[in-house]
């Protein structure tokens, strides 16, 4: 399976990583996928679903869709 996380956002365990939205250079804590600005820009129902999602292929697909929406809205 192809890794959909851009190489620039990967980091060593415990290290900080960048927001997954293309062009955003905000450094986040481990476990976060998008910065606070992009998180708030998501519709409330999307934030609710994503905050309840677990790790795995379904959660990854949900996050990929959310990042695509954000890149379309804020790029």
Order of alpha helices (4+ residues) and beta strands (2+ residues): beta-beta-alpha-alpha-alpha
